[in-house]
Amino acid sequence: MILPCVLDTDTELKVKKYISCGMKKTAETSIKGGGMMYTMEREFGDE
């Protein structure tokens, strides 16, 4: 069974930390105030 893990973060530092844990950045979205929201994803389990 494969279990997806999806999360959002608003800082590049956290994006780098999540990438080092095996996650992939799947989306970037502009938010109010000129910031960015990043969507991260990783799948866990057996195929």
FIKOLMI-782100 format. One record per residue: residue number from 0; residue in one letter; x, y, z of N, C-alpha, C in turn. Coordinates in pm, 1 decimal, decimal comma. Layout:
N
<loba><resi>NUM</resi><resn>A</resn><n_px>X</n_px><n_py>Y</n_py><n_pz>Z</n_pz><ca_px>X</ca_px><ca_py>Y</ca_py><ca_pz>Z</ca_pz><c_px>X</c_px><c_py>Y</c_py><c_pz>Z</c_pz></loba>
...
% end
This chain:
47
<loba><resi>0</resi><resn>M</resn><n_px>84,3</n_px><n_py>-117,1</n_py><n_pz>0,0</n_pz><ca_px>0,0</ca_px><ca_py>0,0</ca_py><ca_pz>0,0</ca_pz><c_px>89,3</c_px><c_py>124,1</c_py><c_pz>0,0</c_pz></loba>
<loba><resi>1</resi><resn>I</resn><n_px>54,8</n_px><n_py>219,4</n_py><n_pz>-83,3</n_pz><ca_px>129,4</ca_px><ca_py>345,2</ca_py><ca_pz>-90,0</ca_pz><c_px>48,9</c_px><c_py>453,8</c_py><c_pz>-20,0</c_pz></loba>
<loba><resi>2</resi><resn>L</resn><n_px>114,5</n_px><n_py>527,4</n_py><n_pz>68,3</n_pz><ca_px>51,6</ca_px><ca_py>634,8</ca_py><ca_pz>143,2</ca_pz><c_px>116,3</c_px><c_py>766,9</c_py><c_pz>103,6</c_pz></loba>
<loba><resi>3</resi><resn>P</resn><n_px>42,7</n_px><n_py>858,4</n_py><n_pz>38,7</n_pz><ca_px>101,1</ca_px><ca_py>987,0</ca_py><ca_pz>2,4</ca_pz><c_px>104,5</c_px><c_py>1082,4</c_py><c_pz>121,9</c_pz></loba>
<loba><resi>4</resi><resn>C</resn><n_px>207,3</n_px><n_py>1162,8</n_py><n_pz>128,1</n_pz><ca_px>219,8</ca_px><ca_py>1267,2</ca_py><ca_pz>229,1</ca_pz><c_px>234,7</c_px><c_py>1399,0</c_py><c_pz>154,3</c_pz></loba>
<loba><resi>5</resi><resn>V</resn><n_px>141,0</n_px><n_py>1490,8</n_py><n_pz>174,3</n_pz><ca_px>142,2</ca_px><ca_py>1620,4</ca_py><ca_pz>106,5</ca_pz><c_px>135,9</c_px><c_py>1728,7</c_py><c_pz>212,9</c_pz></loba>
<loba><resi>6</resi><resn>L</resn><n_px>221,9</n_px><n_py>1831,0</n_py><n_pz>199,7</n_pz><ca_px>219,5</ca_px><ca_py>1941,7</ca_py><ca_pz>294,8</ca_pz><c_px>253,8</c_px><c_py>2072,0</c_py><c_pz>224,5</c_pz></loba>
<loba><resi>7</resi><resn>D</resn><n_px>215,8</n_px><n_py>2181,8</n_py><n_pz>286,4</n_pz><ca_px>246,6</ca_px><ca_py>2316,2</ca_py><ca_pz>237,1</ca_pz><c_px>336,5</c_px><c_py>2386,7</c_py><c_pz>336,3</c_pz></loba>
<loba><resi>8</resi><resn>T</resn><n_px>428,4</n_px><n_py>2467,4</n_py><n_pz>284,6</n_pz><ca_px>514,9</ca_px><ca_py>2549,4</ca_py><ca_pz>368,3</ca_pz><c_px>535,3</c_px><c_py>2684,1</c_py><c_pz>300,1</c_pz></loba>
<loba><resi>9</resi><resn>D</resn><n_px>576,5</n_px><n_py>2782,9</n_py><n_pz>376,4</n_pz><ca_px>589,5</ca_px><ca_py>2917,2</ca_py><ca_pz>319,6</ca_pz><c_px>732,8</c_px><c_py>2970,7</c_py><c_pz>322,4</c_pz></loba>
<loba><resi>10</resi><resn>T</resn><n_px>831,4</n_px><n_py>2885,6</n_py><n_pz>351,3</n_pz><ca_px>969,4</ca_px><ca_py>2933,9</ca_py><ca_pz>353,2</ca_pz><c_px>1061,5</c_px><c_py>2842,9</c_py><c_pz>272,4</c_pz></loba>
<loba><resi>11</resi><resn>E</resn><n_px>1156,8</n_px><n_py>2904,5</n_py><n_pz>202,5</n_pz><ca_px>1253,9</ca_px><ca_py>2829,7</ca_py><ca_pz>123,1</ca_pz><c_px>1340,9</c_px><c_py>2739,1</c_py><c_pz>211,1</c_pz></loba>
<loba><resi>12</resi><resn>L</resn><n_px>1371,3</n_px><n_py>2783,6</n_py><n_pz>332,4</n_pz><ca_px>1453,0</ca_px><ca_py>2702,1</ca_py><ca_pz>422,8</ca_pz><c_px>1385,0</c_px><c_py>2568,7</c_py><c_pz>451,9</c_pz></loba>
<loba><resi>13</resi><resn>K</resn><n_px>1255,3</n_px><n_py>2571,9</n_py><n_pz>479,4</n_pz><ca_px>1182,1</ca_px><ca_py>2447,5</ca_py><ca_pz>505,2</ca_pz><c_px>1176,1</c_px><c_py>2360,9</c_py><c_pz>379,6</c_pz></loba>
<loba><resi>14</resi><resn>V</resn><n_px>1163,5</n_px><n_py>2424,4</n_py><n_pz>261,7</n_pz><ca_px>1163,3</ca_px><ca_py>2349,0</ca_py><ca_pz>136,4</ca_pz><c_px>1293,8</c_px><c_py>2269,9</c_py><c_pz>124,9</c_pz></loba>
<loba><resi>15</resi><resn>K</resn><n_px>1406,3</n_px><n_py>2334,6</n_py><n_pz>151,8</n_pz><ca_px>1536,1</ca_px><ca_py>2267,8</ca_py><ca_pz>143,9</ca_pz><c_px>1544,9</c_px><c_py>2152,5</c_py><c_pz>243,9</c_pz></loba>
<loba><resi>16</resi><resn>K</resn><n_px>1492,5</n_px><n_py>2172,6</n_py><n_pz>364,6</n_pz><ca_px>1495,5</ca_px><ca_py>2066,6</ca_py><ca_pz>465,7</ca_pz><c_px>1409,0</c_px><c_py>1948,6</c_py><c_pz>424,6</c_pz></loba>
<loba><resi>17</resi><resn>Y</resn><n_px>1289,0</n_px><n_py>1975,7</n_py><n_pz>370,5</n_pz><ca_px>1200,6</ca_px><ca_py>1867,4</ca_py><ca_pz>327,6</ca_pz><c_px>1259,7</c_px><c_py>1792,3</c_py><c_pz>208,3</c_pz></loba>
<loba><resi>18</resi><resn>I</resn><n_px>1326,3</n_px><n_py>1862,5</n_py><n_pz>117,2</n_pz><ca_px>1391,4</ca_px><ca_py>1796,8</ca_py><ca_pz>3,3</ca_pz><c_px>1500,7</c_px><c_py>1702,5</c_py><c_pz>54,0</c_pz></loba>
<loba><resi>19</resi><resn>S</resn><n_px>1574,6</n_px><n_py>1745,6</n_py><n_pz>156,8</n_pz><ca_px>1679,6</ca_px><ca_py>1658,9</ca_py><ca_pz>211,9</ca_pz><c_px>1621,4</c_px><c_py>1533,7</c_py><c_pz>278,2</c_pz></loba>
<loba><resi>20</resi><resn>C</resn><n_px>1492,1</n_px><n_py>1537,2</n_py><n_pz>311,8</n_pz><ca_px>1424,0</ca_px><ca_py>1420,5</ca_py><ca_pz>370,0</ca_pz><c_px>1356,5</c_px><c_py>1334,7</c_py><c_pz>263,3</c_pz></loba>
<loba><resi>21</resi><resn>G</resn><n_px>1375,8</n_px><n_py>1370,1</n_py><n_pz>135,4</n_pz><ca_px>1321,8</ca_px><ca_py>1289,7</ca_py><ca_pz>27,6</ca_pz><c_px>1193,5</c_px><c_py>1340,2</c_py><c_pz>-34,6</c_pz></loba>
<loba><resi>22</resi><resn>M</resn><n_px>1146,2</n_px><n_py>1457,8</n_py><n_pz>5,9</n_pz><ca_px>1024,0</ca_px><ca_py>1511,7</ca_py><ca_pz>-52,1</ca_pz><c_px>1055,8</c_px><c_py>1586,1</c_py><c_pz>-181,6</c_pz></loba>
<loba><resi>23</resi><resn>K</resn><n_px>952,2</n_px><n_py>1605,9</n_py><n_pz>-264,4</n_pz><ca_px>965,2</ca_px><ca_py>1679,7</ca_py><ca_pz>-389,9</ca_pz><c_px>875,7</c_px><c_py>1802,3</c_py><c_pz>-384,2</c_pz></loba>
<loba><resi>24</resi><resn>K</resn><n_px>925,0</n_px><n_py>1913,9</n_py><n_pz>-438,3</n_pz><ca_px>841,6</ca_px><ca_py>2034,3</ca_py><ca_pz>-450,0</ca_pz><c_px>754,5</c_px><c_py>2017,2</c_py><c_pz>-572,9</c_pz></loba>
<loba><resi>25</resi><resn>T</resn><n_px>622,3</n_px><n_py>2017,0</n_py><n_pz>-554,6</n_pz><ca_px>530,8</ca_px><ca_py>1991,2</ca_py><ca_pz>-665,7</ca_pz><c_px>456,7</c_px><c_py>2115,2</c_py><c_pz>-713,4</c_pz></loba>
<loba><resi>26</resi><resn>A</resn><n_px>456,2</n_px><n_py>2223,2</n_py><n_pz>-634,1</n_pz><ca_px>385,8</ca_px><ca_py>2344,8</ca_py><ca_pz>-676,4</ca_pz><c_px>436,6</c_px><c_py>2465,7</c_py><c_pz>-599,2</c_pz></loba>
<loba><resi>27</resi><resn>E</resn><n_px>424,8</n_px><n_py>2581,7</n_py><n_pz>-663,6</n_pz><ca_px>452,1</ca_px><ca_py>2711,1</ca_py><ca_pz>-600,1</ca_pz><c_px>332,3</c_px><c_py>2800,9</c_py><c_pz>-628,2</c_pz></loba>
<loba><resi>28</resi><resn>T</resn><n_px>282,1</n_px><n_py>2867,2</n_py><n_pz>-524,1</n_pz><ca_px>166,1</ca_px><ca_py>2953,7</ca_py><ca_pz>-537,4</ca_pz><c_px>194,8</c_px><c_py>3087,2</c_py><c_pz>-471,9</c_pz></loba>
<loba><resi>29</resi><resn>S</resn><n_px>162,5</n_px><n_py>3197,4</n_py><n_pz>-541,0</n_pz><ca_px>177,0</ca_px><ca_py>3330,8</ca_py><ca_pz>-482,1</ca_pz><c_px>67,4</c_px><c_py>3353,1</c_py><c_pz>-379,1</c_pz></loba>
<loba><resi>30</resi><resn>I</resn><n_px>104,2</n_px><n_py>3415,8</n_py><n_pz>-267,4</n_pz><ca_px>6,0</ca_px><ca_py>3448,6</ca_py><ca_pz>-164,3</ca_pz><c_px>9,4</c_px><c_py>3598,6</c_py><c_pz>-138,3</c_pz></loba>
<loba><resi>31</resi><resn>K</resn><n_px>-90,7</n_px><n_py>3648,7</n_py><n_pz>-67,2</n_pz><ca_px>-99,1</ca_px><ca_py>3791,5</ca_py><ca_pz>-37,4</ca_pz><c_px>26,9</c_px><c_py>3840,1</c_py><c_pz>33,6</c_pz></loba>
<loba><resi>32</resi><resn>G</resn><n_px>63,4</n_px><n_py>3962,6</n_py><n_pz>7,1</n_pz><ca_px>180,0</ca_px><ca_py>4020,2</ca_py><ca_pz>71,4</ca_pz><c_px>309,5</c_px><c_py>3989,5</c_py><c_pz>-2,2</c_pz></loba>
<loba><resi>33</resi><resn>G</resn><n_px>299,8</n_px><n_py>3925,3</n_py><n_pz>-117,9</n_pz><ca_px>418,6</ca_px><ca_py>3897,1</ca_py><ca_pz>-197,2</ca_pz><c_px>491,7</c_px><c_py>3770,3</c_py><c_pz>-160,5</c_pz></loba>
<loba><resi>34</resi><resn>G</resn><n_px>434,7</n_px><n_py>3688,5</n_py><n_pz>-75,0</n_pz><ca_px>499,9</ca_px><ca_py>3564,3</ca_py><ca_pz>-34,9</ca_pz><c_px>467,6</c_px><c_py>3448,9</c_py><c_pz>-128,8</c_pz></loba>
<loba><resi>35</resi><resn>M</resn><n_px>527,1</n_px><n_py>3335,6</n_py><n_pz>-99,2</n_pz><ca_px>504,9</ca_px><ca_py>3215,1</ca_py><ca_pz>-178,3</ca_pz><c_px>464,6</c_px><c_py>3100,5</c_py><c_pz>-86,1</c_pz></loba>
<loba><resi>36</resi><resn>M</resn><n_px>381,2</n_px><n_py>3011,5</n_py><n_pz>-137,3</n_pz><ca_px>343,8</ca_px><ca_py>2888,7</ca_py><ca_pz>-67,7</ca_pz><c_px>394,6</c_px><c_py>2773,9</c_py><c_pz>-153,8</c_pz></loba>
<loba><resi>37</resi><resn>Y</resn><n_px>464,2</n_px><n_py>2678,8</n_py><n_pz>-92,0</n_pz><ca_px>524,5</ca_px><ca_py>2567,0</ca_py><ca_pz>-162,8</ca_pz><c_px>455,5</c_px><c_py>2437,9</c_py><c_pz>-119,5</c_pz></loba>
<loba><resi>38</resi><resn>T</resn><n_px>417,0</n_px><n_py>2356,0</n_py><n_pz>-216,0</n_pz><ca_px>355,6</ca_px><ca_py>2227,1</ca_py><ca_pz>-187,8</ca_pz><c_px>460,9</c_px><c_py>2118,7</c_py><c_pz>-205,3</c_pz></loba>
<loba><resi>39</resi><resn>M</resn><n_px>474,8</n_px><n_py>2035,3</n_py><n_pz>-103,4</n_pz><ca_px>573,4</ca_px><ca_py>1927,2</ca_py><ca_pz>-101,1</ca_pz><c_px>499,6</c_px><c_py>1793,2</c_py><c_pz>-98,7</c_pz></loba>
<loba><resi>40</resi><resn>E</resn><n_px>562,8</n_px><n_py>1689,6</n_py><n_pz>-159,2</n_pz><ca_px>497,3</ca_px><ca_py>1559,4</ca_py><ca_pz>-165,4</ca_pz><c_px>601,0</c_px><c_py>1446,3</c_py><c_pz>-154,2</c_pz></loba>
<loba><resi>41</resi><resn>R</resn><n_px>558,1</n_px><n_py>1337,8</n_py><n_pz>-89,9</n_pz><ca_px>638,6</ca_px><ca_py>1216,2</ca_py><ca_pz>-83,4</ca_pz><c_px>545,4</c_px><c_py>1098,2</c_py><c_pz>-63,1</c_pz></loba>
<loba><resi>42</resi><resn>E</resn><n_px>577,6</n_px><n_py>985,6</n_py><n_pz>-124,6</n_pz><ca_px>498,6</ca_px><ca_py>863,8</ca_py><ca_pz>-106,8</ca_pz><c_px>575,9</c_px><c_py>765,5</c_py><c_pz>-19,2</c_pz></loba>
<loba><resi>43</resi><resn>F</resn><n_px>503,6</n_px><n_py>700,0</n_py><n_pz>71,0</n_pz><ca_px>562,3</ca_px><ca_py>601,0</ca_py><ca_pz>161,1</ca_pz><c_px>494,3</c_px><c_py>466,3</c_py><c_pz>136,9</c_pz></loba>
<loba><resi>44</resi><resn>G</resn><n_px>568,3</n_px><n_py>359,8</n_py><n_pz>154,5</n_pz><ca_px>510,5</ca_px><ca_py>226,1</ca_py><ca_pz>147,2</ca_pz><c_px>559,3</c_px><c_py>145,1</c_py><c_pz>29,6</c_pz></loba>
<loba><resi>45</resi><resn>D</resn><n_px>499,2</n_px><n_py>26,5</n_py><n_pz>14,4</n_pz><ca_px>534,1</ca_px><ca_py>-65,9</ca_py><ca_pz>-92,9</ca_pz><c_px>440,1</c_px><c_py>-46,2</c_py><c_pz>-210,6</c_pz></loba>
<loba><resi>46</resi><resn>E</resn><n_px>490,1</n_px><n_py>-77,3</n_py><n_pz>-329,1</n_pz><ca_px>405,5</ca_px><ca_py>-65,7</ca_py><ca_pz>-448,1</ca_pz><c_px>319,5</c_px><c_py>-186,2</c_py><c_pz>-467,9</c_pz></loba>
% end
